[in-house]
């Protein structure tokens, strides 16, 4: 999937701003998560931080791999 750099945070913010997307059961549990919105927000922030951390590690690994490949081609 080829997403632009700012599209993933935008998707997360839209999903969190829609109450139906947060509770996932609009009709059956319309108010059950209301007292726990801060917990849902904390989980969302934690997952965003974990995803950013994994993305940074992947970029560093790719950079190191490219550097090692270029060094191995030297005579």
N, CA, C and O atoms as CSV, one atom per row, in Angstrom:
chain,resi,resn,atom,element,x,y,z
A,1,UNK,N,N,0.846,-1.161,0.000
A,1,UNK,CA,C,0.000,0.000,0.000
A,1,UNK,C,C,0.897,1.232,0.000
A,1,UNK,O,O,1.836,1.326,0.791
A,2,UNK,N,N,0.609,2.156,-0.873
A,2,UNK,CA,C,1.423,3.345,-1.003
A,2,UNK,C,C,0.644,4.540,-0.468
A,2,UNK,O,O,-0.126,5.161,-1.201
A,3,UNK,N,N,0.840,4.862,0.805
A,3,UNK,CA,C,0.161,5.993,1.419
A,3,UNK,C,C,1.122,7.157,1.558
A,3,UNK,O,O,2.327,6.973,1.729
A,4,UNK,N,N,0.580,8.332,1.481
A,4,UNK,CA,C,1.417,9.496,1.688
A,4,UNK,C,C,1.809,9.584,3.151
A,4,UNK,O,O,1.197,8.942,4.004
A,5,UNK,N,N,2.819,10.371,3.436
A,5,UNK,CA,C,3.379,10.431,4.777
A,5,UNK,C,C,2.371,10.897,5.824
A,5,UNK,O,O,2.352,10.342,6.922
A,6,UNK,N,N,1.537,11.886,5.535
A,6,UNK,CA,C,0.620,12.426,6.526
A,6,UNK,C,C,-0.739,11.769,6.549
A,6,UNK,O,O,-1.594,12.170,7.338
A,7,UNK,N,N,-0.971,10.773,5.714
A,7,UNK,CA,C,-2.316,10.208,5.622
A,7,UNK,C,C,-2.648,9.277,6.784
A,7,UNK,O,O,-3.810,9.206,7.185
A,8,UNK,N,N,-1.682,8.569,7.330
A,8,UNK,CA,C,-1.965,7.633,8.427
A,8,UNK,C,C,-2.387,8.382,9.693
A,8,UNK,O,O,-3.391,8.002,10.297
A,9,UNK,N,N,-1.669,9.432,10.128
A,9,UNK,CA,C,-2.166,10.174,11.293
A,9,UNK,C,C,-3.538,10.795,11.048
A,9,UNK,O,O,-4.349,10.888,11.970
A,10,UNK,N,N,-3.803,11.218,9.823
A,10,UNK,CA,C,-5.103,11.779,9.502
A,10,UNK,C,C,-6.196,10.730,9.632
A,10,UNK,O,O,-7.275,11.018,10.151
A,11,UNK,N,N,-5.927,9.518,9.165
A,11,UNK,CA,C,-6.896,8.428,9.277
A,11,UNK,C,C,-7.171,8.113,10.743
A,11,UNK,O,O,-8.321,7.891,11.123
A,12,UNK,N,N,-6.134,8.091,11.564
A,12,UNK,CA,C,-6.306,7.801,12.989
A,12,UNK,C,C,-7.122,8.898,13.661
A,12,UNK,O,O,-8.009,8.605,14.463
A,13,UNK,N,N,-6.832,10.157,13.342
A,13,UNK,CA,C,-7.588,11.254,13.951
A,13,UNK,C,C,-9.054,11.221,13.542
A,13,UNK,O,O,-9.930,11.484,14.366
A,14,UNK,N,N,-9.330,10.904,12.295
A,14,UNK,CA,C,-10.722,10.810,11.850
A,14,UNK,C,C,-11.423,9.655,12.562
A,14,UNK,O,O,-12.562,9.797,13.005
A,15,UNK,N,N,-10.751,8.520,12.672
A,15,UNK,CA,C,-11.349,7.366,13.343
A,15,UNK,C,C,-11.635,7.662,14.814
A,15,UNK,O,O,-12.648,7.215,15.352
A,16,UNK,N,N,-10.752,8.409,15.460
A,16,UNK,CA,C,-10.964,8.726,16.870
A,16,UNK,C,C,-12.001,9.822,17.063
A,16,UNK,O,O,-12.606,9.917,18.130
A,17,UNK,N,N,-12.215,10.647,16.049
A,17,UNK,CA,C,-13.168,11.737,16.208
A,17,UNK,C,C,-14.606,11.294,15.959
A,17,UNK,O,O,-15.541,12.007,16.322
A,18,UNK,N,N,-14.791,10.144,15.352
A,18,UNK,CA,C,-16.139,9.632,15.089
A,18,UNK,C,C,-16.531,8.700,16.237
A,18,UNK,O,O,-15.906,7.654,16.412
A,19,UNK,N,N,-17.546,9.055,17.018
A,19,UNK,CA,C,-17.906,8.213,18.170
A,19,UNK,C,C,-18.258,6.777,17.796
A,19,UNK,O,O,-17.940,5.858,18.551
A,20,UNK,N,N,-18.905,6.559,16.659
A,20,UNK,CA,C,-19.258,5.208,16.244
A,20,UNK,C,C,-18.037,4.361,15.963
A,20,UNK,O,O,-18.053,3.157,16.220
A,21,UNK,N,N,-16.973,4.964,15.439
A,21,UNK,CA,C,-15.752,4.225,15.156
A,21,UNK,C,C,-15.017,3.860,16.443
A,21,UNK,O,O,-14.336,2.836,16.500
A,22,UNK,N,N,-15.149,4.679,17.459
A,22,UNK,CA,C,-14.457,4.401,18.719
A,22,UNK,C,C,-15.159,3.294,19.489
A,22,UNK,O,O,-14.499,2.395,20.010
A,23,UNK,N,N,-16.472,3.340,19.572
A,23,UNK,CA,C,-17.187,2.338,20.357
A,23,UNK,C,C,-17.392,1.046,19.603
A,23,UNK,O,O,-17.508,-0.007,20.230
A,24,UNK,N,N,-17.442,1.081,18.281
A,24,UNK,CA,C,-17.572,-0.071,17.401
A,24,UNK,C,C,-18.924,-0.754,17.506
A,24,UNK,O,O,-19.211,-1.650,16.712
A,25,UNK,N,N,-19.762,-0.367,18.451
A,25,UNK,CA,C,-21.106,-0.926,18.587
A,25,UNK,C,C,-22.045,0.213,18.942
A,25,UNK,O,O,-22.417,0.387,20.103
A,26,UNK,N,N,-22.419,0.972,17.954
A,26,UNK,CA,C,-23.194,2.183,18.206
A,26,UNK,C,C,-24.543,1.867,18.847
A,26,UNK,O,O,-24.927,2.511,19.823
A,27,UNK,N,N,-25.261,0.893,18.313
A,27,UNK,CA,C,-26.600,0.613,18.824
A,27,UNK,C,C,-26.605,-0.114,20.156
A,27,UNK,O,O,-27.357,0.256,21.058
A,28,UNK,N,N,-25.784,-1.133,20.296
A,28,UNK,CA,C,-25.840,-1.990,21.479
A,28,UNK,C,C,-25.174,-1.355,22.695
A,28,UNK,O,O,-25.671,-1.511,23.811
A,29,UNK,N,N,-24.096,-0.665,22.515
A,29,UNK,CA,C,-23.347,-0.110,23.649
A,29,UNK,C,C,-23.095,1.368,23.417
A,29,UNK,O,O,-21.944,1.799,23.350
A,30,UNK,N,N,-24.148,2.138,23.294
A,30,UNK,CA,C,-24.001,3.530,22.883
A,30,UNK,C,C,-23.293,4.391,23.924
A,30,UNK,O,O,-22.727,5.419,23.552
A,31,UNK,N,N,-23.291,4.033,25.192
A,31,UNK,CA,C,-22.635,4.868,26.189
A,31,UNK,C,C,-21.662,4.122,27.067
A,31,UNK,O,O,-21.183,4.674,28.057
A,32,UNK,N,N,-21.356,2.882,26.734
A,32,UNK,CA,C,-20.563,2.069,27.644
A,32,UNK,C,C,-19.102,2.490,27.721
A,32,UNK,O,O,-18.458,2.273,28.748
A,33,UNK,N,N,-18.567,3.085,26.664
A,33,UNK,CA,C,-17.156,3.484,26.696
A,33,UNK,C,C,-16.973,4.954,27.069
A,33,UNK,O,O,-15.842,5.435,27.141
A,34,UNK,N,N,-18.039,5.652,27.299
A,34,UNK,CA,C,-17.933,7.067,27.592
A,34,UNK,C,C,-17.036,7.376,28.799
A,34,UNK,O,O,-16.225,8.298,28.714
A,35,UNK,N,N,-17.145,6.660,29.896
A,35,UNK,CA,C,-16.264,6.973,31.031
A,35,UNK,C,C,-14.802,6.595,30.783
A,35,UNK,O,O,-13.917,7.007,31.533
A,36,UNK,N,N,-14.552,5.819,29.741
A,36,UNK,CA,C,-13.198,5.320,29.501
A,36,UNK,C,C,-12.570,5.902,28.240
A,36,UNK,O,O,-11.686,5.276,27.655
A,37,UNK,N,N,-13.002,7.079,27.811
A,37,UNK,CA,C,-12.451,7.664,26.586
A,37,UNK,C,C,-10.960,7.929,26.729
A,37,UNK,O,O,-10.215,7.831,25.754
A,38,UNK,N,N,-10.519,8.264,27.940
A,38,UNK,CA,C,-9.098,8.535,28.148
A,38,UNK,C,C,-8.260,7.261,27.993
A,38,UNK,O,O,-7.110,7.326,27.561
A,39,UNK,N,N,-8.829,6.111,28.342
A,39,UNK,CA,C,-8.119,4.845,28.172
A,39,UNK,C,C,-7.977,4.528,26.685
A,39,UNK,O,O,-6.909,4.112,26.234
A,40,UNK,N,N,-9.051,4.725,25.927
A,40,UNK,CA,C,-8.982,4.507,24.483
A,40,UNK,C,C,-7.981,5.446,23.831
A,40,UNK,O,O,-7.234,5.041,22.941
A,41,UNK,N,N,-7.963,6.686,24.266
A,41,UNK,CA,C,-7.005,7.652,23.733
A,41,UNK,C,C,-5.572,7.245,24.081
A,41,UNK,O,O,-4.672,7.375,23.251
A,42,UNK,N,N,-5.360,6.759,25.290
A,42,UNK,CA,C,-4.019,6.320,25.694
A,42,UNK,C,C,-3.561,5.120,24.865
A,42,UNK,O,O,-2.398,5.054,24.464
A,43,UNK,N,N,-4.456,4.179,24.607
A,43,UNK,CA,C,-4.104,3.040,23.759
A,43,UNK,C,C,-3.787,3.494,22.337
A,43,UNK,O,O,-2.850,2.987,21.720
A,44,UNK,N,N,-4.552,4.434,21.818
A,44,UNK,CA,C,-4.289,4.940,20.468
A,44,UNK,C,C,-2.926,5.614,20.399
A,44,UNK,O,O,-2.173,5.404,19.448
A,45,UNK,N,N,-2.612,6.413,21.392
A,45,UNK,CA,C,-1.309,7.089,21.422
A,45,UNK,C,C,-0.184,6.063,21.551
A,45,UNK,O,O,0.855,6.194,20.903
A,46,UNK,N,N,-0.387,5.055,22.377
A,46,UNK,CA,C,0.643,4.025,22.537
A,46,UNK,C,C,0.883,3.287,21.223
A,46,UNK,O,O,2.034,3.053,20.857
A,47,UNK,N,N,-0.184,2.915,20.504
A,47,UNK,CA,C,-0.014,2.215,19.233
A,47,UNK,C,C,0.635,3.109,18.185
A,47,UNK,O,O,1.428,2.633,17.372
A,48,UNK,N,N,0.310,4.388,18.196
A,48,UNK,CA,C,0.948,5.319,17.257
A,48,UNK,C,C,2.444,5.424,17.552
A,48,UNK,O,O,3.263,5.430,16.633
A,49,UNK,N,N,2.794,5.504,18.827
A,49,UNK,CA,C,4.215,5.576,19.198
A,49,UNK,C,C,4.951,4.287,18.828
A,49,UNK,O,O,6.086,4.340,18.353
A,50,UNK,N,N,4.325,3.142,19.039
A,50,UNK,CA,C,4.956,1.870,18.672
A,50,UNK,C,C,5.148,1.780,17.164
A,50,UNK,O,O,6.194,1.328,16.699
A,51,UNK,N,N,4.153,2.205,16.399
A,51,UNK,CA,C,4.264,2.182,14.935
A,51,UNK,C,C,5.360,3.123,14.457
A,51,UNK,O,O,6.116,2.777,13.549
A,52,UNK,N,N,5.458,4.312,15.057
A,52,UNK,CA,C,6.510,5.258,14.681
A,52,UNK,C,C,7.882,4.696,15.022
A,52,UNK,O,O,8.829,4.854,14.251
A,53,UNK,N,N,7.994,4.045,16.168
A,53,UNK,CA,C,9.260,3.442,16.584
A,53,UNK,C,C,9.680,2.345,15.605
A,53,UNK,O,O,10.838,2.285,15.193
A,54,UNK,N,N,8.729,1.475,15.231
A,54,UNK,CA,C,9.036,0.405,14.281
A,54,UNK,C,C,9.411,0.985,12.913
A,54,UNK,O,O,10.308,0.466,12.249
A,55,UNK,N,N,8.738,2.047,12.492
A,55,UNK,CA,C,9.059,2.703,11.223
A,55,UNK,C,C,10.487,3.260,11.247
A,55,UNK,O,O,11.234,3.110,10.280
A,56,UNK,N,N,10.859,3.901,12.359
A,56,UNK,CA,C,12.221,4.452,12.478
A,56,UNK,C,C,13.264,3.343,12.448
A,56,UNK,O,O,14.307,3.493,11.811
A,57,UNK,N,N,12.999,2.238,13.127
A,57,UNK,CA,C,13.945,1.124,13.121
A,57,UNK,C,C,14.089,0.577,11.702
A,57,UNK,O,O,15.201,0.280,11.265
A,58,UNK,N,N,12.988,0.443,10.989
A,58,UNK,CA,C,13.040,-0.038,9.613
A,58,UNK,C,C,13.847,0.873,8.713
A,58,UNK,O,O,14.613,0.405,7.871
A,59,UNK,N,N,13.677,2.170,8.889
A,59,UNK,CA,C,14.464,3.117,8.077
A,59,UNK,C,C,15.960,3.013,8.396
A,59,UNK,O,O,16.795,3.061,7.493
A,60,UNK,N,N,16.292,2.870,9.677
A,60,UNK,CA,C,17.697,2.743,10.050
A,60,UNK,C,C,18.311,1.461,9.506
A,60,UNK,O,O,19.455,1.460,9.052
A,61,UNK,N,N,17.548,0.363,9.551
A,61,UNK,CA,C,18.043,-0.907,9.010
A,61,UNK,C,C,18.275,-0.777,7.510
A,61,UNK,O,O,19.295,-1.240,7.000
A,62,UNK,N,N,17.342,-0.155,6.801
A,62,UNK,CA,C,17.519,0.046,5.367
A,62,UNK,C,C,18.736,0.917,5.063
A,62,UNK,O,O,19.487,0.643,4.128
A,63,UNK,N,N,18.920,1.958,5.854
A,63,UNK,CA,C,20.079,2.837,5.659
A,63,UNK,C,C,21.381,2.082,5.904
A,63,UNK,O,O,22.333,2.220,5.136
A,64,UNK,N,N,21.428,1.285,6.968
A,64,UNK,CA,C,22.631,0.512,7.264
A,64,UNK,C,C,22.891,-0.544,6.195
A,64,UNK,O,O,24.042,-0.780,5.826
A,65,UNK,N,N,21.848,-1.174,5.701
A,65,UNK,CA,C,21.999,-2.170,4.645
A,65,UNK,C,C,22.561,-1.530,3.384
A,65,UNK,O,O,23.448,-2.090,2.740
A,66,UNK,N,N,22.049,-0.368,3.035
A,66,UNK,CA,C,22.546,0.329,1.851
A,66,UNK,C,C,24.010,0.737,2.039
A,66,UNK,O,O,24.807,0.651,1.105
A,67,UNK,N,N,24.355,1.175,3.242
A,67,UNK,CA,C,25.740,1.578,3.513
A,67,UNK,C,C,26.677,0.371,3.451
A,67,UNK,O,O,27.777,0.465,2.906
A,68,UNK,N,N,26.247,-0.749,4.002
A,68,UNK,CA,C,27.071,-1.961,3.943
A,68,UNK,C,C,27.227,-2.465,2.518
A,68,UNK,O,O,28.300,-2.940,2.144
A,69,UNK,N,N,26.174,-2.369,1.719
A,69,UNK,CA,C,26.252,-2.771,0.319
A,69,UNK,C,C,27.217,-1.888,-0.456
A,69,UNK,O,O,27.986,-2.370,-1.288
A,70,UNK,N,N,27.168,-0.589,-0.175
A,70,UNK,CA,C,28.076,0.313,-0.893
A,70,UNK,C,C,29.515,0.116,-0.438
A,70,UNK,O,O,30.435,0.263,-1.243
A,71,UNK,N,N,29.734,-0.215,0.847
A,71,UNK,CA,C,31.094,-0.474,1.325
A,71,UNK,C,C,31.637,-1.777,0.789
A,71,UNK,O,O,32.842,-1.884,0.563
A,72,UNK,N,N,30.793,-2.774,0.575
A,72,UNK,CA,C,31.277,-4.056,0.079
A,72,UNK,C,C,31.669,-3.976,-1.387
A,72,UNK,O,O,32.427,-4.818,-1.868
A,73,UNK,N,N,31.165,-2.978,-2.105
A,73,UNK,CA,C,31.541,-2.831,-3.513
A,73,UNK,C,C,32.870,-2.127,-3.702
A,73,UNK,O,O,33.410,-2.114,-4.809
A,74,UNK,N,N,33.398,-1.549,-2.654
A,74,UNK,CA,C,34.693,-0.860,-2.772
A,74,UNK,C,C,35.818,-1.881,-2.963
A,74,UNK,O,O,35.781,-2.969,-2.388
A,75,UNK,N,N,36.813,-1.524,-3.773
A,75,UNK,CA,C,37.931,-2.466,-3.994
A,75,UNK,C,C,38.856,-2.596,-2.813
A,75,UNK,O,O,39.827,-3.350,-2.869
